[in-house]
Amino acid sequence: MSALGLPPAQLSLFDEAPSPTSDVGSAVTVPPQAAPPVPALPVSPDARHAVQLGEHRVAYALRRARRRSIGFTVGPEGLAVSAPRWVGLGEIEVALREKATWILRKLHEQQSRQQRQLQARVEWREGGSVPFLGETVILVLDERTAGAVLHSAADALPGVPHLTLHLGLPQHAGPAQIRDVVQSWLQRQARRVFEERCSLYAQRLGVRVQQLSLSSAATRWGSASADGSIRLNWRLVHFGLPVIDYVVTHELAHLREMNHSPAFWDVVRSVMPGYEQARSTLRDSVLPLLDAPAGA
């Protein structure tokens, strides 16, 4: 239990105060700009209903739940609605139309994000590249190497990647084999970096980490429990240290304030005054797709 009487909790990195009329996802805010045109809307495979929002026919998945209000979430698979059992479809559609501008904007953002992810797909081959600590690392197949070894070229031209990751694999190695070796290396580096940064910021914040573990969560960068357990998504290792430090600081701050109150943000700010910039980078960035081609 925390000092506030809360049970061990896992708090989203982007939790915001909920709207009084809707229950949006943790990474969702409602900016004031008008909704841009939506060229193609993501559709949930569970969508069984649709509503006309402006010029768009929007499909949505409906889930009945024990709750007092209608909630909306927009994710990679489209729009989902959660509503009490006693609320009729007509009332749900009225609520959806009231939030039409926000819904269409978020659907467009998801569609754009998916396109950017496809463009960022990693090619698992000789000369392919992956981001590591904010730098581009070129993959090199080198049978003389044991495992995976990072090399830095001090004489690289400006703007040219100076880091190469030499993999102990033959030139004919397949994409899945290359991916597995690289991901294993990235995860080892993630644990090393996270342990170093957690130790640094735990000391500054006066807290103790009882356990640090890596996560592969699809929607969370990190979580903290009141018992001192910290989980960090290993894919944070793609980002530069300012972003990693923000997530580490955020989760460690929960060991003092198990909430997202002003007091919590004061704790974060006490050791990372400019955390807003790193937070924005994390929110807006798209990670590369790491899947290997089918049948590889």
Secondary structure in CASP SS format (residue, H / E / C, confidence):
PFRMAT SS
TARGET T0000
AUTHOR 0000-0000-0000
METHOD secondary structure of the structure
MODEL  1
M C 1.00
S C 1.00
A C 1.00
L C 1.00
G C 1.00
L C 1.00
P C 1.00
P C 1.00
A C 1.00
Q C 1.00
L C 1.00
S C 1.00
L C 1.00
F C 1.00
D C 1.00
E C 1.00
A C 1.00
P C 1.00
S C 1.00
P C 1.00
T C 1.00
S C 1.00
D C 1.00
V C 1.00
G C 1.00
S C 1.00
A C 1.00
V C 1.00
T C 1.00
V C 1.00
P C 1.00
P C 1.00
Q C 1.00
A C 1.00
A C 1.00
P C 1.00
P C 1.00
V C 1.00
P C 1.00
A C 1.00
L C 1.00
P C 1.00
V C 1.00
S C 1.00
P C 1.00
D C 1.00
A C 1.00
R C 1.00
H E 1.00
A E 1.00
V E 1.00
Q E 1.00
L E 1.00
G C 1.00
E C 1.00
H E 1.00
R E 1.00
V E 1.00
A E 1.00
Y E 1.00
A E 1.00
L E 1.00
R E 1.00
R E 1.00
A C 1.00
R C 1.00
R C 1.00
R C 1.00
S C 1.00
I C 1.00
G E 1.00
F E 1.00
T E 1.00
V E 1.00
G E 1.00
P C 1.00
E C 1.00
G E 1.00
L E 1.00
A E 1.00
V E 1.00
S E 1.00
A E 1.00
P C 1.00
R C 1.00
W C 1.00
V C 1.00
G C 1.00
L H 1.00
G H 1.00
E H 1.00
I H 1.00
E H 1.00
V H 1.00
A H 1.00
L H 1.00
R H 1.00
E H 1.00
K C 1.00
A H 1.00
T H 1.00
W H 1.00
I H 1.00
L H 1.00
R H 1.00
K H 1.00
L H 1.00
H H 1.00
E H 1.00
Q H 1.00
Q H 1.00
S H 1.00
R H 1.00
Q H 1.00
Q H 1.00
R H 1.00
Q H 1.00
L H 1.00
Q H 1.00
A C 1.00
R C 1.00
V C 1.00
E C 1.00
W C 1.00
R C 1.00
E C 1.00
G C 1.00
G C 1.00
S E 1.00
V E 1.00
P E 1.00
F E 1.00
L C 1.00
G C 1.00
E E 1.00
T E 1.00
V E 1.00
I E 1.00
L E 1.00
V E 1.00
L E 1.00
D C 1.00
E C 1.00
R C 1.00
T C 1.00
A C 1.00
G C 1.00
A E 1.00
V E 1.00
L E 1.00
H E 1.00
S E 1.00
A C 1.00
A C 1.00
D C 1.00
A C 1.00
L C 1.00
P C 1.00
G C 1.00
V C 1.00
P C 1.00
H C 1.00
L E 1.00
T E 1.00
L E 1.00
H E 1.00
L E 1.00
G C 1.00
L C 1.00
P C 1.00
Q C 1.00
H C 1.00
A C 1.00
G C 1.00
P H 1.00
A H 1.00
Q H 1.00
I H 1.00
R H 1.00
D H 1.00
V H 1.00
V H 1.00
Q H 1.00
S H 1.00
W H 1.00
L H 1.00
Q H 1.00
R H 1.00
Q H 1.00
A H 1.00
R H 1.00
R H 1.00
V H 1.00
F H 1.00
E H 1.00
E H 1.00
R H 1.00
C H 1.00
S H 1.00
L H 1.00
Y H 1.00
A H 1.00
Q H 1.00
R H 1.00
L H 1.00
G C 1.00
V C 1.00
R C 1.00
V C 1.00
Q C 1.00
Q E 1.00
L E 1.00
S E 1.00
L E 1.00
S E 1.00
S C 1.00
A C 1.00
A C 1.00
T C 1.00
R C 1.00
W C 1.00
G E 1.00
S E 1.00
A E 1.00
S C 1.00
A C 1.00
D C 1.00
G C 1.00
S E 1.00
I E 1.00
R E 1.00
L E 1.00
N E 1.00
W H 1.00
R H 1.00
L H 1.00
V H 1.00
H H 1.00
F C 1.00
G C 1.00
L H 1.00
P H 1.00
V H 1.00
I H 1.00
D H 1.00
Y H 1.00
V H 1.00
V H 1.00
T H 1.00
H H 1.00
E H 1.00
L H 1.00
A H 1.00
H C 1.00
L C 1.00
R C 1.00
E C 1.00
M C 1.00
N C 1.00
H C 1.00
S C 1.00
P H 1.00
A H 1.00
F H 1.00
W H 1.00
D H 1.00
V H 1.00
V H 1.00
R H 1.00
S H 1.00
V H 1.00
M C 1.00
P C 1.00
G C 1.00
Y H 1.00
E H 1.00
Q H 1.00
A H 1.00
R H 1.00
S H 1.00
T H 1.00
L H 1.00
R H 1.00
D H 1.00
S C 1.00
V C 1.00
L C 1.00
P C 1.00
L C 1.00
L C 1.00
D C 1.00
A C 1.00
P C 1.00
A C 1.00
G C 1.00
A C 1.00
END
